Amino acid sequence: MEKLETIVAKLESGDVPLEEAIELFQEGMRLSRICSQKLETVERKIEMLLEEDGQTVKKPFGAALDKGDPVE
């Protein structure tokens, strides 16, 4: 993530030659995909504790979001 932030900062500065900017962009896209995949993996593993009808229940992360339930 830190490497991706560095790439974005360089590209936003506008002081990068076109060829280097293209390489940085491609590297940034690759890193972005990796971060996205890791986030999806972690989200699948996380369970949320929700209160339903006075009972505490475990639900997979995203189940409440998919149903439009508020997350507290």
PDB file of N, H, CA, C and O in Angstrom:
ATOM      1  N   MET A   1       0.828  -1.180   0.000  1.00  0.00           N
ATOM      2  CA  MET A   1       0.000   0.000   0.000  1.00  0.00           C
ATOM      3  C   MET A   1       0.879   1.254   0.000  1.00  0.00           C
ATOM      4  O   MET A   1       0.594   2.244  -0.675  1.00  0.00           O
ATOM      5  N   GLU A   2       1.955   1.172   0.781  1.00  0.00           N
ATOM      6  H   GLU A   2       2.187   0.368   1.329  1.00  0.00           H
ATOM      7  CA  GLU A   2       2.864   2.314   0.846  1.00  0.00           C
ATOM      8  C   GLU A   2       3.496   2.594  -0.521  1.00  0.00           C
ATOM      9  O   GLU A   2       3.623   3.749  -0.930  1.00  0.00           O
ATOM     10  N   LYS A   3       3.886   1.538  -1.215  1.00  0.00           N
ATOM     11  H   LYS A   3       3.783   0.600  -0.883  1.00  0.00           H
ATOM     12  CA  LYS A   3       4.471   1.686  -2.555  1.00  0.00           C
ATOM     13  C   LYS A   3       3.456   2.308  -3.508  1.00  0.00           C
ATOM     14  O   LYS A   3       3.810   3.162  -4.320  1.00  0.00           O
ATOM     15  N   LEU A   4       2.196   1.885  -3.414  1.00  0.00           N
ATOM     16  H   LEU A   4       1.908   1.191  -2.754  1.00  0.00           H
ATOM     17  CA  LEU A   4       1.137   2.429  -4.261  1.00  0.00           C
ATOM     18  C   LEU A   4       0.947   3.917  -3.982  1.00  0.00           C
ATOM     19  O   LEU A   4       0.793   4.705  -4.915  1.00  0.00           O
ATOM     20  N   GLU A   5       0.958   4.309  -2.713  1.00  0.00           N
ATOM     21  H   GLU A   5       1.084   3.669  -1.955  1.00  0.00           H
ATOM     22  CA  GLU A   5       0.820   5.726  -2.355  1.00  0.00           C
ATOM     23  C   GLU A   5       1.968   6.552  -2.911  1.00  0.00           C
ATOM     24  O   GLU A   5       1.767   7.684  -3.349  1.00  0.00           O
ATOM     25  N   THR A   6       3.174   5.988  -2.896  1.00  0.00           N
ATOM     26  H   THR A   6       3.337   5.068  -2.540  1.00  0.00           H
ATOM     27  CA  THR A   6       4.340   6.687  -3.439  1.00  0.00           C
ATOM     28  C   THR A   6       4.178   6.902  -4.941  1.00  0.00           C
ATOM     29  O   THR A   6       4.473   7.980  -5.457  1.00  0.00           O
ATOM     30  N   ILE A   7       3.706   5.871  -5.636  1.00  0.00           N
ATOM     31  H   ILE A   7       3.465   4.995  -5.217  1.00  0.00           H
ATOM     32  CA  ILE A   7       3.495   5.967  -7.082  1.00  0.00           C
ATOM     33  C   ILE A   7       2.454   7.037  -7.402  1.00  0.00           C
ATOM     34  O   ILE A   7       2.648   7.849  -8.306  1.00  0.00           O
ATOM     35  N   VAL A   8       1.353   7.033  -6.659  1.00  0.00           N
ATOM     36  H   VAL A   8       1.195   6.374  -5.924  1.00  0.00           H
ATOM     37  CA  VAL A   8       0.294   8.021  -6.886  1.00  0.00           C
ATOM     38  C   VAL A   8       0.833   9.437  -6.677  1.00  0.00           C
ATOM     39  O   VAL A   8       0.545  10.336  -7.467  1.00  0.00           O
ATOM     40  N   ALA A   9       1.608   9.630  -5.622  1.00  0.00           N
ATOM     41  H   ALA A   9       1.842   8.900  -4.981  1.00  0.00           H
ATOM     42  CA  ALA A   9       2.178  10.953  -5.350  1.00  0.00           C
ATOM     43  C   ALA A   9       3.086  11.406  -6.492  1.00  0.00           C
ATOM     44  O   ALA A   9       3.044  12.568  -6.897  1.00  0.00           O
ATOM     45  N   LYS A  10       3.904  10.495  -7.009  1.00  0.00           N
ATOM     46  H   LYS A  10       3.939   9.552  -6.680  1.00  0.00           H
ATOM     47  CA  LYS A  10       4.785  10.842  -8.131  1.00  0.00           C
ATOM     48  C   LYS A  10       3.973  11.223  -9.363  1.00  0.00           C
ATOM     49  O   LYS A  10       4.277  12.211 -10.032  1.00  0.00           O
ATOM     50  N   LEU A  11       2.937  10.436  -9.661  1.00  0.00           N
ATOM     51  H   LEU A  11       2.690   9.633  -9.117  1.00  0.00           H
ATOM     52  CA  LEU A  11       2.127  10.721 -10.840  1.00  0.00           C
ATOM     53  C   LEU A  11       1.359  12.032 -10.690  1.00  0.00           C
ATOM     54  O   LEU A  11       1.203  12.780 -11.656  1.00  0.00           O
ATOM     55  N   GLU A  12       0.884  12.305  -9.485  1.00  0.00           N
ATOM     56  H   GLU A  12       1.010  11.697  -8.701  1.00  0.00           H
ATOM     57  CA  GLU A  12       0.141  13.539  -9.249  1.00  0.00           C
ATOM     58  C   GLU A  12       1.032  14.773  -9.308  1.00  0.00           C
ATOM     59  O   GLU A  12       0.548  15.872  -9.582  1.00  0.00           O
ATOM     60  N   SER A  13       2.317  14.607  -9.057  1.00  0.00           N
ATOM     61  H   SER A  13       2.710  13.715  -8.835  1.00  0.00           H
ATOM     62  CA  SER A  13       3.232  15.750  -9.080  1.00  0.00           C
ATOM     63  C   SER A  13       3.369  16.319 -10.489  1.00  0.00           C
ATOM     64  O   SER A  13       3.607  17.514 -10.663  1.00  0.00           O
ATOM     65  N   GLY A  14       3.219  15.455 -11.496  1.00  0.00           N
ATOM     66  H   GLY A  14       3.026  14.484 -11.355  1.00  0.00           H
ATOM     67  CA  GLY A  14       3.312  15.912 -12.879  1.00  0.00           C
ATOM     68  C   GLY A  14       4.736  16.106 -13.359  1.00  0.00           C
ATOM     69  O   GLY A  14       4.947  16.548 -14.489  1.00  0.00           O
ATOM     70  N   ASP A  15       5.711  15.788 -12.537  1.00  0.00           N
ATOM     71  H   ASP A  15       5.539  15.429 -11.620  1.00  0.00           H
ATOM     72  CA  ASP A  15       7.115  15.980 -12.888  1.00  0.00           C
ATOM     73  C   ASP A  15       7.778  14.704 -13.389  1.00  0.00           C
ATOM     74  O   ASP A  15       8.996  14.559 -13.290  1.00  0.00           O
ATOM     75  N   VAL A  16       6.988  13.780 -13.924  1.00  0.00           N
ATOM     76  H   VAL A  16       5.998  13.898 -14.004  1.00  0.00           H
ATOM     77  CA  VAL A  16       7.513  12.490 -14.355  1.00  0.00           C
ATOM     78  C   VAL A  16       7.439  12.430 -15.882  1.00  0.00           C
ATOM     79  O   VAL A  16       6.397  12.731 -16.464  1.00  0.00           O
ATOM     80  N   PRO A  17       8.542  12.042 -16.534  1.00  0.00           N
ATOM     81  CA  PRO A  17       8.509  11.880 -17.987  1.00  0.00           C
ATOM     82  C   PRO A  17       7.443  10.853 -18.387  1.00  0.00           C
ATOM     83  O   PRO A  17       7.131   9.945 -17.617  1.00  0.00           O
ATOM     84  N   LEU A  18       6.896  11.000 -19.573  1.00  0.00           N
ATOM     85  H   LEU A  18       7.150  11.738 -20.198  1.00  0.00           H
ATOM     86  CA  LEU A  18       5.788  10.176 -20.034  1.00  0.00           C
ATOM     87  C   LEU A  18       6.093   8.682 -19.935  1.00  0.00           C
ATOM     88  O   LEU A  18       5.268   7.922 -19.428  1.00  0.00           O
ATOM     89  N   GLU A  19       7.251   8.251 -20.406  1.00  0.00           N
ATOM     90  H   GLU A  19       7.921   8.868 -20.818  1.00  0.00           H
ATOM     91  CA  GLU A  19       7.583   6.824 -20.385  1.00  0.00           C
ATOM     92  C   GLU A  19       7.613   6.284 -18.953  1.00  0.00           C
ATOM     93  O   GLU A  19       7.119   5.188 -18.685  1.00  0.00           O
ATOM     94  N   GLU A  20       8.196   7.060 -18.040  1.00  0.00           N
ATOM     95  H   GLU A  20       8.598   7.949 -18.258  1.00  0.00           H
ATOM     96  CA  GLU A  20       8.230   6.645 -16.632  1.00  0.00           C
ATOM     97  C   GLU A  20       6.824   6.660 -16.035  1.00  0.00           C
ATOM     98  O   GLU A  20       6.479   5.793 -15.232  1.00  0.00           O
ATOM     99  N   ALA A  21       6.016   7.642 -16.425  1.00  0.00           N
ATOM    100  H   ALA A  21       6.296   8.346 -17.078  1.00  0.00           H
ATOM    101  CA  ALA A  21       4.638   7.726 -15.926  1.00  0.00           C
ATOM    102  C   ALA A  21       3.834   6.494 -16.343  1.00  0.00           C
ATOM    103  O   ALA A  21       3.040   5.970 -15.563  1.00  0.00           O
ATOM    104  N   ILE A  22       4.045   6.044 -17.563  1.00  0.00           N
ATOM    105  H   ILE A  22       4.690   6.470 -18.197  1.00  0.00           H
ATOM    106  CA  ILE A  22       3.346   4.840 -18.036  1.00  0.00           C
ATOM    107  C   ILE A  22       3.769   3.627 -17.218  1.00  0.00           C
ATOM    108  O   ILE A  22       2.927   2.824 -16.815  1.00  0.00           O
ATOM    109  N   GLU A  23       5.068   3.490 -16.972  1.00  0.00           N
ATOM    110  H   GLU A  23       5.752   4.142 -17.299  1.00  0.00           H
ATOM    111  CA  GLU A  23       5.561   2.372 -16.166  1.00  0.00           C
ATOM    112  C   GLU A  23       5.017   2.443 -14.737  1.00  0.00           C
ATOM    113  O   GLU A  23       4.610   1.428 -14.172  1.00  0.00           O
ATOM    114  N   LEU A  24       5.011   3.643 -14.158  1.00  0.00           N
ATOM    115  H   LEU A  24       5.342   4.468 -14.617  1.00  0.00           H
ATOM    116  CA  LEU A  24       4.481   3.814 -12.807  1.00  0.00           C
ATOM    117  C   LEU A  24       2.990   3.485 -12.761  1.00  0.00           C
ATOM    118  O   LEU A  24       2.513   2.858 -11.816  1.00  0.00           O
ATOM    119  N   PHE A  25       2.263   3.914 -13.788  1.00  0.00           N
ATOM    120  H   PHE A  25       2.650   4.424 -14.556  1.00  0.00           H
ATOM    121  CA  PHE A  25       0.834   3.626 -13.848  1.00  0.00           C
ATOM    122  C   PHE A  25       0.589   2.119 -13.898  1.00  0.00           C
ATOM    123  O   PHE A  25      -0.274   1.603 -13.188  1.00  0.00           O
ATOM    124  N   GLN A  26       1.340   1.426 -14.727  1.00  0.00           N
ATOM    125  H   GLN A  26       2.041   1.846 -15.304  1.00  0.00           H
ATOM    126  CA  GLN A  26       1.174  -0.025 -14.832  1.00  0.00           C
ATOM    127  C   GLN A  26       1.504  -0.718 -13.518  1.00  0.00           C
ATOM    128  O   GLN A  26       0.801  -1.642 -13.109  1.00  0.00           O
ATOM    129  N   GLU A  27       2.564  -0.280 -12.857  1.00  0.00           N
ATOM    130  H   GLU A  27       3.136   0.470 -13.190  1.00  0.00           H
ATOM    131  CA  GLU A  27       2.935  -0.842 -11.562  1.00  0.00           C
ATOM    132  C   GLU A  27       1.851  -0.531 -10.526  1.00  0.00           C
ATOM    133  O   GLU A  27       1.504  -1.384  -9.709  1.00  0.00           O
ATOM    134  N   GLY A  28       1.328   0.676 -10.565  1.00  0.00           N
ATOM    135  H   GLY A  28       1.609   1.369 -11.229  1.00  0.00           H
ATOM    136  CA  GLY A  28       0.254   1.063  -9.656  1.00  0.00           C
ATOM    137  C   GLY A  28      -0.991   0.216  -9.844  1.00  0.00           C
ATOM    138  O   GLY A  28      -1.625  -0.176  -8.864  1.00  0.00           O
ATOM    139  N   MET A  29      -1.350  -0.071 -11.077  1.00  0.00           N
ATOM    140  H   MET A  29      -0.835   0.247 -11.873  1.00  0.00           H
ATOM    141  CA  MET A  29      -2.513  -0.915 -11.355  1.00  0.00           C
ATOM    142  C   MET A  29      -2.287  -2.329 -10.827  1.00  0.00           C
ATOM    143  O   MET A  29      -3.202  -2.939 -10.273  1.00  0.00           O
ATOM    144  N   ARG A  30      -1.079  -2.848 -10.996  1.00  0.00           N
ATOM    145  H   ARG A  30      -0.336  -2.353 -11.446  1.00  0.00           H
ATOM    146  CA  ARG A  30      -0.748  -4.182 -10.495  1.00  0.00           C
ATOM    147  C   ARG A  30      -0.864  -4.219  -8.969  1.00  0.00           C
ATOM    148  O   ARG A  30      -1.446  -5.147  -8.406  1.00  0.00           O
ATOM    149  N   LEU A  31      -0.313  -3.214  -8.315  1.00  0.00           N
ATOM    150  H   LEU A  31       0.159  -2.460  -8.773  1.00  0.00           H
ATOM    151  CA  LEU A  31      -0.375  -3.143  -6.848  1.00  0.00           C
ATOM    152  C   LEU A  31      -1.816  -2.962  -6.367  1.00  0.00           C
ATOM    153  O   LEU A  31      -2.210  -3.523  -5.344  1.00  0.00           O
ATOM    154  N   SER A  32      -2.584  -2.190  -7.096  1.00  0.00           N
ATOM    155  H   SER A  32      -2.264  -1.734  -7.926  1.00  0.00           H
ATOM    156  CA  SER A  32      -3.985  -1.970  -6.747  1.00  0.00           C
ATOM    157  C   SER A  32      -4.773  -3.272  -6.793  1.00  0.00           C
ATOM    158  O   SER A  32      -5.593  -3.534  -5.913  1.00  0.00           O
ATOM    159  N   ARG A  33      -4.530  -4.089  -7.817  1.00  0.00           N
ATOM    160  H   ARG A  33      -3.864  -3.876  -8.532  1.00  0.00           H
ATOM    161  CA  ARG A  33      -5.197  -5.392  -7.916  1.00  0.00           C
ATOM    162  C   ARG A  33      -4.814  -6.298  -6.745  1.00  0.00           C
ATOM    163  O   ARG A  33      -5.666  -6.984  -6.180  1.00  0.00           O
ATOM    164  N   ILE A  34      -3.535  -6.297  -6.388  1.00  0.00           N
ATOM    165  H   ILE A  34      -2.843  -5.740  -6.847  1.00  0.00           H
ATOM    166  CA  ILE A  34      -3.070  -7.114  -5.266  1.00  0.00           C
ATOM    167  C   ILE A  34      -3.754  -6.673  -3.976  1.00  0.00           C
ATOM    168  O   ILE A  34      -4.239  -7.509  -3.215  1.00  0.00           O
ATOM    169  N   CYS A  35      -3.795  -5.366  -3.726  1.00  0.00           N
ATOM    170  H   CYS A  35      -3.401  -4.686  -4.344  1.00  0.00           H
ATOM    171  CA  CYS A  35      -4.439  -4.850  -2.515  1.00  0.00           C
ATOM    172  C   CYS A  35      -5.922  -5.209  -2.499  1.00  0.00           C
ATOM    173  O   CYS A  35      -6.461  -5.589  -1.459  1.00  0.00           O
ATOM    174  N   SER A  36      -6.569  -5.089  -3.631  1.00  0.00           N
ATOM    175  H   SER A  36      -6.131  -4.781  -4.475  1.00  0.00           H
ATOM    176  CA  SER A  36      -7.997  -5.412  -3.730  1.00  0.00           C
ATOM    177  C   SER A  36      -8.245  -6.888  -3.429  1.00  0.00           C
ATOM    178  O   SER A  36      -9.192  -7.229  -2.721  1.00  0.00           O
ATOM    179  N   GLN A  37      -7.403  -7.754  -3.961  1.00  0.00           N
ATOM    180  H   GLN A  37      -6.633  -7.478  -4.536  1.00  0.00           H
ATOM    181  CA  GLN A  37      -7.546  -9.194  -3.714  1.00  0.00           C
ATOM    182  C   GLN A  37      -7.342  -9.518  -2.239  1.00  0.00           C
ATOM    183  O   GLN A  37      -8.073 -10.331  -1.674  1.00  0.00           O
ATOM    184  N   LYS A  38      -6.352  -8.887  -1.616  1.00  0.00           N
ATOM    185  H   LYS A  38      -5.758  -8.226  -2.076  1.00  0.00           H
ATOM    186  CA  LYS A  38      -6.096  -9.123  -0.195  1.00  0.00           C
ATOM    187  C   LYS A  38      -7.263  -8.624   0.650  1.00  0.00           C
ATOM    188  O   LYS A  38      -7.651  -9.281   1.615  1.00  0.00           O
ATOM    189  N   LEU A  39      -7.817  -7.484   0.303  1.00  0.00           N
ATOM    190  H   LEU A  39      -7.501  -6.950  -0.481  1.00  0.00           H
ATOM    191  CA  LEU A  39      -8.958  -6.939   1.032  1.00  0.00           C
ATOM    192  C   LEU A  39     -10.158  -7.869   0.933  1.00  0.00           C
ATOM    193  O   LEU A  39     -10.828  -8.124   1.934  1.00  0.00           O
ATOM    194  N   GLU A  40     -10.436  -8.379  -0.261  1.00  0.00           N
ATOM    195  H   GLU A  40      -9.892  -8.172  -1.074  1.00  0.00           H
ATOM    196  CA  GLU A  40     -11.551  -9.309  -0.439  1.00  0.00           C
ATOM    197  C   GLU A  40     -11.346 -10.575   0.402  1.00  0.00           C
ATOM    198  O   GLU A  40     -12.295 -11.081   1.001  1.00  0.00           O
ATOM    199  N   THR A  41     -10.129 -11.079   0.445  1.00  0.00           N
ATOM    200  H   THR A  41      -9.358 -10.668  -0.042  1.00  0.00           H
ATOM    201  CA  THR A  41      -9.825 -12.274   1.236  1.00  0.00           C
ATOM    202  C   THR A  41     -10.076 -12.012   2.715  1.00  0.00           C
ATOM    203  O   THR A  41     -10.686 -12.834   3.399  1.00  0.00           O
ATOM    204  N   VAL A  42      -9.613 -10.885   3.203  1.00  0.00           N
ATOM    205  H   VAL A  42      -9.117 -10.218   2.647  1.00  0.00           H
ATOM    206  CA  VAL A  42      -9.792 -10.547   4.612  1.00  0.00           C
ATOM    207  C   VAL A  42     -11.275 -10.339   4.929  1.00  0.00           C
ATOM    208  O   VAL A  42     -11.750 -10.785   5.974  1.00  0.00           O
ATOM    209  N   GLU A  43     -12.005  -9.669   4.043  1.00  0.00           N
ATOM    210  H   GLU A  43     -11.619  -9.306   3.195  1.00  0.00           H
ATOM    211  CA  GLU A  43     -13.430  -9.431   4.280  1.00  0.00           C
ATOM    212  C   GLU A  43     -14.200 -10.740   4.391  1.00  0.00           C
ATOM    213  O   GLU A  43     -15.151 -10.836   5.168  1.00  0.00           O
ATOM    214  N   ARG A  44     -13.803 -11.741   3.629  1.00  0.00           N
ATOM    215  H   ARG A  44     -13.031 -11.663   2.998  1.00  0.00           H
ATOM    216  CA  ARG A  44     -14.473 -13.037   3.703  1.00  0.00           C
ATOM    217  C   ARG A  44     -14.224 -13.718   5.050  1.00  0.00           C
ATOM    218  O   ARG A  44     -15.044 -14.515   5.507  1.00  0.00           O
ATOM    219  N   LYS A  45     -13.100 -13.405   5.679  1.00  0.00           N
ATOM    220  H   LYS A  45     -12.434 -12.757   5.308  1.00  0.00           H
ATOM    221  CA  LYS A  45     -12.747 -14.042   6.944  1.00  0.00           C
ATOM    222  C   LYS A  45     -13.360 -13.336   8.160  1.00  0.00           C
ATOM    223  O   LYS A  45     -13.518 -13.947   9.217  1.00  0.00           O
ATOM    224  N   ILE A  46     -13.698 -12.077   8.015  1.00  0.00           N
ATOM    225  H   ILE A  46     -13.570 -11.581   7.157  1.00  0.00           H
ATOM    226  CA  ILE A  46     -14.189 -11.297   9.142  1.00  0.00           C
ATOM    227  C   ILE A  46     -15.649 -11.633   9.426  1.00  0.00           C
ATOM    228  O   ILE A  46     -16.465 -11.746   8.512  1.00  0.00           O
ATOM    229  N   GLU A  47     -15.956 -11.788  10.689  1.00  0.00           N
ATOM    230  H   GLU A  47     -15.293 -11.696  11.432  1.00  0.00           H
ATOM    231  CA  GLU A  47     -17.331 -11.981  11.099  1.00  0.00           C
ATOM    232  C   GLU A  47     -17.763 -10.751  11.892  1.00  0.00           C
ATOM    233  O   GLU A  47     -16.978 -10.161  12.634  1.00  0.00           O
ATOM    234  N   MET A  48     -19.007 -10.386  11.719  1.00  0.00           N
ATOM    235  H   MET A  48     -19.644 -10.866  11.116  1.00  0.00           H
ATOM    236  CA  MET A  48     -19.555  -9.264  12.455  1.00  0.00           C
ATOM    237  C   MET A  48     -20.467  -9.792  13.548  1.00  0.00           C
ATOM    238  O   MET A  48     -21.157 -10.794  13.360  1.00  0.00           O
ATOM    239  N   LEU A  49     -20.469  -9.119  14.686  1.00  0.00           N
ATOM    240  H   LEU A  49     -19.908  -8.305  14.839  1.00  0.00           H
ATOM    241  CA  LEU A  49     -21.405  -9.439  15.741  1.00  0.00           C
ATOM    242  C   LEU A  49     -22.550  -8.436  15.642  1.00  0.00           C
ATOM    243  O   LEU A  49     -22.339  -7.231  15.771  1.00  0.00           O
ATOM    244  N   LEU A  50     -23.753  -8.934  15.414  1.00  0.00           N
ATOM    245  H   LEU A  50     -23.924  -9.914  15.309  1.00  0.00           H
ATOM    246  CA  LEU A  50     -24.925  -8.086  15.282  1.00  0.00           C
ATOM    247  C   LEU A  50     -25.956  -8.485  16.315  1.00  0.00           C
ATOM    248  O   LEU A  50     -26.022  -9.638  16.742  1.00  0.00           O
ATOM    249  N   GLU A  51     -26.754  -7.520  16.706  1.00  0.00           N
ATOM    250  H   GLU A  51     -26.700  -6.583  16.359  1.00  0.00           H
ATOM    251  CA  GLU A  51     -27.832  -7.823  17.630  1.00  0.00           C
ATOM    252  C   GLU A  51     -29.129  -7.915  16.843  1.00  0.00           C
ATOM    253  O   GLU A  51     -29.517  -6.974  16.151  1.00  0.00           O
ATOM    254  N   GLU A  52     -29.796  -9.057  16.956  1.00  0.00           N
ATOM    255  H   GLU A  52     -29.481  -9.822  17.518  1.00  0.00           H
ATOM    256  CA  GLU A  52     -31.071  -9.283  16.296  1.00  0.00           C
ATOM    257  C   GLU A  52     -32.041  -9.845  17.326  1.00  0.00           C
ATOM    258  O   GLU A  52     -31.762 -10.862  17.962  1.00  0.00           O
ATOM    259  N   ASP A  53     -33.165  -9.189  17.486  1.00  0.00           N
ATOM    260  H   ASP A  53     -33.392  -8.364  16.969  1.00  0.00           H
ATOM    261  CA  ASP A  53     -34.195  -9.639  18.427  1.00  0.00           C
ATOM    262  C   ASP A  53     -33.618  -9.899  19.817  1.00  0.00           C
ATOM    263  O   ASP A  53     -33.965 -10.889  20.461  1.00  0.00           O
ATOM    264  N   GLY A  54     -32.746  -9.019  20.274  1.00  0.00           N
ATOM    265  H   GLY A  54     -32.463  -8.215  19.751  1.00  0.00           H
ATOM    266  CA  GLY A  54     -32.179  -9.153  21.605  1.00  0.00           C
ATOM    267  C   GLY A  54     -31.076 -10.189  21.730  1.00  0.00           C
ATOM    268  O   GLY A  54     -30.529 -10.370  22.817  1.00  0.00           O
ATOM    269  N   GLN A  55     -30.739 -10.866  20.658  1.00  0.00           N
ATOM    270  H   GLN A  55     -31.183 -10.719  19.774  1.00  0.00           H
ATOM    271  CA  GLN A  55     -29.701 -11.900  20.655  1.00  0.00           C
ATOM    272  C   GLN A  55     -28.486 -11.394  19.865  1.00  0.00           C
ATOM    273  O   GLN A  55     -28.629 -10.674  18.876  1.00  0.00           O
ATOM    274  N   THR A  56     -27.312 -11.776  20.313  1.00  0.00           N
ATOM    275  H   THR A  56     -27.195 -12.361  21.116  1.00  0.00           H
ATOM    276  CA  THR A  56     -26.097 -11.465  19.562  1.00  0.00           C
ATOM    277  C   THR A  56     -25.821 -12.616  18.612  1.00  0.00           C
ATOM    278  O   THR A  56     -25.733 -13.774  19.021  1.00  0.00           O
ATOM    279  N   VAL A  57     -25.688 -12.278  17.337  1.00  0.00           N
ATOM    280  H   VAL A  57     -25.760 -11.337  17.005  1.00  0.00           H
ATOM    281  CA  VAL A  57     -25.442 -13.308  16.322  1.00  0.00           C
ATOM    282  C   VAL A  57     -24.215 -12.943  15.504  1.00  0.00           C
ATOM    283  O   VAL A  57     -23.916 -11.767  15.295  1.00  0.00           O
ATOM    284  N   LYS A  58     -23.506 -13.972  15.042  1.00  0.00           N
ATOM    285  H   LYS A  58     -23.748 -14.928  15.211  1.00  0.00           H
ATOM    286  CA  LYS A  58     -22.359 -13.785  14.149  1.00  0.00           C
ATOM    287  C   LYS A  58     -22.853 -13.870  12.721  1.00  0.00           C
ATOM    288  O   LYS A  58     -23.654 -14.738  12.375  1.00  0.00           O
ATOM    289  N   LYS A  59     -22.362 -12.953  11.893  1.00  0.00           N
ATOM    290  H   LYS A  59     -21.712 -12.247  12.174  1.00  0.00           H
ATOM    291  CA  LYS A  59     -22.667 -12.993  10.462  1.00  0.00           C
ATOM    292  C   LYS A  59     -21.386 -12.682   9.709  1.00  0.00           C
ATOM    293  O   LYS A  59     -20.540 -11.934  10.201  1.00  0.00           O
ATOM    294  N   PRO A  60     -21.237 -13.244   8.528  1.00  0.00           N
ATOM    295  CA  PRO A  60     -20.060 -12.913   7.724  1.00  0.00           C
ATOM    296  C   PRO A  60     -20.072 -11.425   7.383  1.00  0.00           C
ATOM    297  O   PRO A  60     -21.131 -10.838   7.162  1.00  0.00           O
ATOM    298  N   PHE A  61     -18.900 -10.829   7.344  1.00  0.00           N
ATOM    299  H   PHE A  61     -18.039 -11.305   7.523  1.00  0.00           H
ATOM    300  CA  PHE A  61     -18.784  -9.429   6.955  1.00  0.00           C
ATOM    301  C   PHE A  61     -19.383  -9.259   5.576  1.00  0.00           C
ATOM    302  O   PHE A  61     -19.110 -10.057   4.679  1.00  0.00           O
ATOM    303  N   GLY A  62     -20.178  -8.253   5.395  1.00  0.00           N
ATOM    304  H   GLY A  62     -20.399  -7.604   6.124  1.00  0.00           H
ATOM    305  CA  GLY A  62     -20.809  -8.013   4.105  1.00  0.00           C
ATOM    306  C   GLY A  62     -22.229  -8.514   4.068  1.00  0.00           C
ATOM    307  O   GLY A  62     -23.012  -8.028   3.252  1.00  0.00           O
ATOM    308  N   ALA A  63     -22.612  -9.468   4.914  1.00  0.00           N
ATOM    309  H   ALA A  63     -21.976  -9.863   5.578  1.00  0.00           H
ATOM    310  CA  ALA A  63     -23.979  -9.981   4.903  1.00  0.00           C
ATOM    311  C   ALA A  63     -24.944  -8.875   5.293  1.00  0.00           C
ATOM    312  O   ALA A  63     -25.996  -8.719   4.674  1.00  0.00           O
ATOM    313  N   ALA A  64     -24.596  -8.111   6.309  1.00  0.00           N
ATOM    314  H   ALA A  64     -23.741  -8.238   6.813  1.00  0.00           H
ATOM    315  CA  ALA A  64     -25.455  -7.000   6.724  1.00  0.00           C
ATOM    316  C   ALA A  64     -25.452  -5.913   5.666  1.00  0.00           C
ATOM    317  O   ALA A  64     -26.475  -5.277   5.413  1.00  0.00           O
ATOM    318  N   LEU A  65     -24.304  -5.705   5.053  1.00  0.00           N
ATOM    319  H   LEU A  65     -23.473  -6.222   5.258  1.00  0.00           H
ATOM    320  CA  LEU A  65     -24.226  -4.674   4.019  1.00  0.00           C
ATOM    321  C   LEU A  65     -25.018  -5.070   2.789  1.00  0.00           C
ATOM    322  O   LEU A  65     -25.627  -4.219   2.140  1.00  0.00           O
ATOM    323  N   ASP A  66     -25.016  -6.361   2.459  1.00  0.00           N
ATOM    324  H   ASP A  66     -24.521  -7.052   2.985  1.00  0.00           H
ATOM    325  CA  ASP A  66     -25.758  -6.834   1.300  1.00  0.00           C
ATOM    326  C   ASP A  66     -27.255  -6.642   1.494  1.00  0.00           C
ATOM    327  O   ASP A  66     -27.980  -6.363   0.538  1.00  0.00           O
ATOM    328  N   LYS A  67     -27.714  -6.791   2.722  1.00  0.00           N
ATOM    329  H   LYS A  67     -27.125  -7.018   3.498  1.00  0.00           H
ATOM    330  CA  LYS A  67     -29.142  -6.654   3.004  1.00  0.00           C
ATOM    331  C   LYS A  67     -29.548  -5.215   3.226  1.00  0.00           C
ATOM    332  O   LYS A  67     -30.738  -4.911   3.315  1.00  0.00           O
ATOM    333  N   GLY A  68     -28.563  -4.314   3.319  1.00  0.00           N
ATOM    334  H   GLY A  68     -27.597  -4.560   3.248  1.00  0.00           H
ATOM    335  CA  GLY A  68     -28.867  -2.921   3.550  1.00  0.00           C
ATOM    336  C   GLY A  68     -29.090  -2.598   5.024  1.00  0.00           C
ATOM    337  O   GLY A  68     -29.555  -1.507   5.354  1.00  0.00           O
ATOM    338  N   ASP A  69     -28.760  -3.544   5.921  1.00  0.00           N
ATOM    339  H   ASP A  69     -28.382  -4.431   5.653  1.00  0.00           H
ATOM    340  CA  ASP A  69     -28.895  -3.306   7.351  1.00  0.00           C
ATOM    341  C   ASP A  69     -27.850  -2.305   7.790  1.00  0.00           C
ATOM    342  O   ASP A  69     -26.744  -2.296   7.251  1.00  0.00           O
ATOM    343  N   PRO A  70     -28.175  -1.458   8.759  1.00  0.00           N
ATOM    344  CA  PRO A  70     -27.153  -0.522   9.258  1.00  0.00           C
ATOM    345  C   PRO A  70     -26.095  -1.265  10.035  1.00  0.00           C
ATOM    346  O   PRO A  70     -26.394  -2.246  10.716  1.00  0.00           O
ATOM    347  N   VAL A  71     -24.869  -0.812   9.942  1.00  0.00           N
ATOM    348  H   VAL A  71     -24.626  -0.015   9.388  1.00  0.00           H
ATOM    349  CA  VAL A  71     -23.757  -1.405  10.666  1.00  0.00           C
ATOM    350  C   VAL A  71     -23.367  -0.419  11.749  1.00  0.00           C
ATOM    351  O   VAL A  71     -23.071   0.740  11.459  1.00  0.00           O
ATOM    352  N   GLU A  72     -23.364  -0.872  13.003  1.00  0.00           N
ATOM    353  H   GLU A  72     -23.604  -1.813  13.239  1.00  0.00           H
ATOM    354  CA  GLU A  72     -23.024   0.029  14.123  1.00  0.00           C
ATOM    355  C   GLU A  72     -21.675  -0.289  14.676  1.00  0.00           C
ATOM    356  O   GLU A  72     -21.225   0.363  15.618  1.00  0.00           O
TER     357      GLU A  72
END
